[in-house]
Amino acid sequence: MHRNKKFCSNKCKFKYFKKYEISAFYNPKIQIKNAKKIHKLYPNLASECGKKSAKTNKKNKTSMYYDKKLQSKFGKIGGKKAAITNRKNNTGSYHDLKIRKKLNKKAAETNKKNKTSFCFDKKLQSKGGKIGGVNAQKTIRKNYRNLFFKGQYYDSKLEMDISICFQKQFNYIPKEGKTLHIRIGRFEYDYLLKKLKLFIEYHAWDRKYTFKEYYDRRRKVLNQNGYKNYKLIVIK
C-alpha cells in the first residue's frame, strides 16, 4: 500500500498520473506554466545552463553535436522514422512534388549565383567529362563489345589481334591501365611496350583532326607527362 493509502504502489500511482495527466511530468500545460514561473524568477538560468552544458560537451565530446557515433546512430533512427512518416503522409521533398520543385528552384538559383554545381562550374564540367568519358569507354568495352582474351577486354577484333602479335613477338603482357588502354593526361593510349619505350595507338581516325594533327596532339601530351624519350607509333 502506498503511504497516502490511495494507491497500492508507486507503479500504480504513476500509471494513474499518466492516464489522467496529473503532475508536470505528464501534463504539458503544467510544464509550460512552471517553466514560465521559473523564467520570471531566474531569467538567465536557461542561458547559463545551456552555456555550461555546451562547454562540458565540447570538452568531453559528448552530446549529438560533438559525438559522431551518436550522430550516426540517431541520424539513422531519425531518418528511418522520418521516411516512414513522410511516406505515410506524402510529406517531405521526396514525396511532395511541390516541396521538391520549390527546393530544386532555390538550389538552381543559388548555384547560378555562386557558379557552383555541374551545370554552372566549367572546371567541374571539364573534370566530370574527362572522368565520365574514361569510365564510359571502360563500360562499353566490357559490357557491350565484350571482346575478351586472356583476362583483358578490347575495343575491336583488330585491336585484340595486334595485342596477340605483340605478345608473341615482344613478350608483351597486356594489363588494363598499365600496358593496355593507358590513361595519360586527357588521352588514352592503346599499347605500351615498356622495354622498347614505345607507345602504339590504334583507331587513329578522328572527324575533327587530320592524321598529323591526331599524332601531334598525342605526342604533345606524352612530352608534357614525362615521356619525351618514348616513341609513339600511330596505326591508321
N, C-alpha and C positions, 0 to 999 in steps of 0.2 A: 504494500500500500504506500502511495506517495505521501509525503509529510503533510500536504494540505488536505489529505483524505478524499480528494475528488477523483484522483487517477490511481490506477493500480501500480504504475511505474512511470519513470521519466520517458520511456519509449512511447507509452500510451499517451502521455501528456503532449509530446511533440507531434504525434500523429494528429491529435485533436487541434493543436495550434495551426498546423499546416492546412488542415481541411477547412478551417474557418478563418484563416489568415489573421491569426491573433499574434501580436508582438511584431516588432520591427523586422525580425528575421524573416517573416513570411509575408508581411504586408508592405508593398512598395510605397503606399501613401504615407505610412508611419515613418518609413525610412527617409523619405523626402522631407517630411516635417521635422524630424530630428536633425537632419543634415543642415537645414536652414537655421535652426536654433544654434547649432554649434558654430556655423559660419558667422552669425551675428556676434557671438561671444569671442570667437577667435578667427578673425577674417583672413589671416595669413597662414593659418595652420596647414591647410591642404597644400599650399605652395611650398612651404618649408619642408613638409614631409616628402613631397614629390622630389625636391632637390636632393634631399638626403638619400632617398632610396635610389635615385639616379646615380649619384656618386658611388654608392655601395655596389650597385650592379655593374657599373663601368669598371670599378676596381677588381671585382671578383669574376667579371664576365658572366654574370647571371642575367636572368630575365630574357624575354623574347628578343629584345633589342640587341643584346650582345652575345647570346649563346646560339651559335649556328646550328647545333644539333637540335636544340629546342625549336628554332625557326623552321627547320626542315620537317620535324615531327608534326608540329601543329599546323604548318603550312599544308602538308598533305591531308591531314584530317579535315581542316577547314575547307580546303579545295574540293575534297570529295563531297562534303556536306553541301557546299555551295552549288556544286554541279547537280546534285540530286534535286535541290530546291529549285534551281533555275530551270531544270528540265521539266519539273512538275508544273511550275507556274508560268513557263515560257518567258522567263525574265533573263537578264544578263545579256551581254553583247553577242554571245554565241547563239542564243535562241530568239532574241528580239531583233528583228530586222531594222527597226527604226533606230535603236541604240547603236547597232553596228554601223549603219550608214552615217550617223552623227559622229561617231568616233573616227571612222575612216576619213571623213571630210576634214575633221580637225587635224588628224595626223598628216594628211596631204598638204594642208595649209602650212603647218609647222615645218615639214620637210622642204617645201618650196621656198619658204622664207629663209631657212638656215642652210639650204642646199645640201641636205642630207638624204639618206636612203638611196637605193639603186637608181631610181628614176631621175634624180637631180644631181648626184655626185658623179662627175665624169671619171675620176680616178677609180671609184668603186666599180663603175661600169666596165672600165678597161680591165681591171683586175679580175672581176667576175667573169667577163667574156673570155679571157685567156684560160682561166681555171675551168670554166664550163666547156670551152672548146676541147681541151685535152681530155676531160672526163667523158665528153660526148664521143670523141674518137675511140676511146677505150671501150665504151659501152657498145658502140656499133660494131667494133672489131670482134668483140666477144659474143654478143647476143644475136647479132644479125648476120654478119658474114660467116662467122663460125668456121673459119679455116684454121684448123688446129693441127699442129705437127710437133711432136716431141716436147710437149709442155708449153708451147708458145702459140699465140694467135697472130694471124697475118691479115693484111688488108686485101690481098688478092692472091690468086694462084701463082702469078709470075713472081710476086714478092717472096712467096714461100719457096719457089724453085731457085731463085737467086741465093736465098739463105742456105738451101741444101748444097748448092755448088760451093759456097764459101766454107761450109762445114767439112766438105770432102777435100778441098784444095788447100785450105789455110788453117785447119783445125779450129775454125771459128765456132764459138759457143754462144748461141743467141740467148739473151736474157732480157726480158721486158724492162725498159727503163735504164738498163746498164749498157748493153751492147746492141739492143734492138729497140727501135722506136725511142730514141733518146731525146729527152726534152732539154734544149739549151736555149736560154733566152725566150724568145717568142715563137721559136720554130721547133719542130720535131724532125729528127734525122733518122733514117731507116736503119742503117747499119754502122757499127763502129768496130773496126779491126784494130785493136789496141797495139798489137805487136808491130803492125805496119804503120801505125799512126795515120789511119785513113778513115774518113767518113764517106759513106756512099749513100746517095739519095736516089730513090726511085719514085716514079709518078711525078715527073717534073712539070707536067702540063698545068698551066695556070691561065685563066682567062685574062687577068689583068696585066701579066708581065710576059715579056719575051723570055726565051731560054737564057740569054745572057743576064738579063735583069734578075731572073729567078736565082741563077748561080751567084751573082754578086751580092744579093741580099743575104743569102745564107752564109756566104764566105765572110761577110762583114760581121755577122753575129758570132761566128766562130772566133774571129780575131779579137772581138771585144770580150770574150769569155775565157781567154787563156789558151786558145787552140791555134795560135798562129803557125806553129810548127807542124800542124796536122794537115794533110792533104784532103781535098774534097773532090769527089767524082760524082757527077750527076748523070744518071742514066735516063735518057729521054725515051 
